[in-house]
Amino acid sequence: MASLDQENIYSPKRTISGSIPDNARIMGHASVDINTLGLGNQIPGTGSPNRGAALYCGQAYTSIEVILEGDVGEESAPGVQKTTTLNGIAAGSFLPILAVQVQATTPAIGSVGNLVALL
């Protein structure tokens, strides 16, 4: 598993001032194809501070395992990064989550399409 970067080298102006709810986010101003990026790699633009990306699922998935922005550095067991698994995702779904990394995917049988992170 690739480690999550500690500095935001992709979007240095993407910062928080005050509390997170005070900072409006515009979804979908940039995108990253997860199939091209590869599983287990940090989504560019989600570095320090850890700001996640929503996901668009262009195909059906039995499951998608992600690291969410609030779980970076959290452990589910000693030495194991905490992940979240989402199940039963229909093709064309928009997942309003804030993922910094996609760890694993299980496409539904016969389903073809893309998985895109929206920044």
C-alpha positions in Angstrom: 0.0 0.0 0.0 1.4 3.4 -0.9 1.6 5.8 2.0 -0.5 8.9 2.1 1.5 12.1 1.5 1.8 14.6 4.3 2.0 17.7 2.1 -0.4 18.8 -0.5 1.9 19.1 -3.5 -1.0 18.9 -6.0 -3.2 21.7 -4.7 -1.2 23.9 -2.3 -4.0 26.5 -2.1 -6.6 23.9 -1.1 -6.5 24.7 2.6 -8.9 25.2 5.5 -9.4 28.4 7.4 -11.5 28.2 10.5 -13.6 25.1 10.8 -14.4 22.7 8.0 -18.2 23.6 7.9 -17.2 27.3 7.4 -15.4 26.4 4.2 -17.6 25.8 1.2 -16.5 23.1 -1.2 -17.3 23.0 -4.9 -17.6 19.4 -6.0 -16.2 18.3 -9.3 -13.7 21.1 -10.3 -11.2 18.4 -11.2 -11.2 14.6 -11.7 -8.9 11.6 -11.5 -9.5 8.3 -13.2 -8.9 5.7 -10.4 -8.3 2.9 -13.0 -5.4 5.0 -14.5 -4.1 6.1 -11.0 -4.2 2.5 -9.7 -5.6 1.1 -6.5 -3.8 1.8 -3.2 -2.5 5.2 -4.4 -3.4 8.5 -2.9 -5.8 10.5 -5.0 -3.8 13.6 -6.2 -5.0 16.8 -4.5 -6.1 15.1 -1.3 -2.9 15.6 0.7 -2.2 17.9 3.6 -4.7 18.9 4.8 -6.4 15.6 4.1 -9.3 16.7 1.9 -11.2 13.9 0.2 -12.8 13.4 -3.1 -16.3 12.2 -4.0 -16.5 9.2 -6.3 -18.5 8.6 -9.5 -19.1 4.9 -10.3 -19.6 4.3 -14.1 -20.1 0.6 -13.5 -21.8 -1.5 -10.8 -19.6 -2.7 -7.9 -20.2 -5.4 -5.4 -17.8 -3.5 -3.1 -15.4 -0.6 -2.9 -12.9 -0.2 -0.1 -11.7 3.4 0.6 -9.7 5.4 3.1 -11.8 8.5 4.1 -10.3 11.9 4.9 -11.2 11.6 8.6 -9.6 8.2 8.9 -6.1 9.0 7.7 -3.7 7.8 10.4 -6.5 5.9 12.3 -6.0 2.3 12.9 -8.6 -0.5 12.7 -6.0 -2.8 14.4 -2.4 -2.2 15.5 -0.4 -1.1 12.4 -3.4 -1.4 10.1 -4.9 1.7 8.4 -8.6 2.0 9.0 -10.7 1.6 5.8 -14.4 1.7 4.9 -16.1 -0.8 2.6 -19.1 0.3 0.6 -21.3 -2.5 -0.8 -23.9 -2.9 -3.5 -23.2 0.2 -5.7 -25.2 0.7 -8.8 -23.7 1.8 -12.1 -24.0 5.6 -12.5 -23.9 6.2 -8.7 -22.3 9.3 -7.3 -20.9 8.6 -3.8 -20.8 11.8 -1.7 -18.0 10.6 0.4 -14.6 12.2 1.0 -12.1 9.5 0.0 -8.3 10.1 -0.1 -7.5 6.6 -1.4 -9.3 3.7 -3.1 -7.8 0.5 -1.7 -9.8 -2.2 -3.6 -12.8 -2.7 -5.9 -14.9 -5.7 -6.8 -16.9 -4.9 -10.0 -20.2 -6.7 -10.4 -20.1 -9.6 -12.8 -20.4 -8.4 -16.4 -20.2 -4.7 -15.5 -17.8 -2.5 -17.4 -17.1 1.2 -16.8 -14.9 3.7 -14.9 -14.4 4.9 -11.4 -13.6 8.6 -11.1 -12.6 10.8 -8.1 -14.2 14.2 -8.2 -12.2 17.0 -6.5 
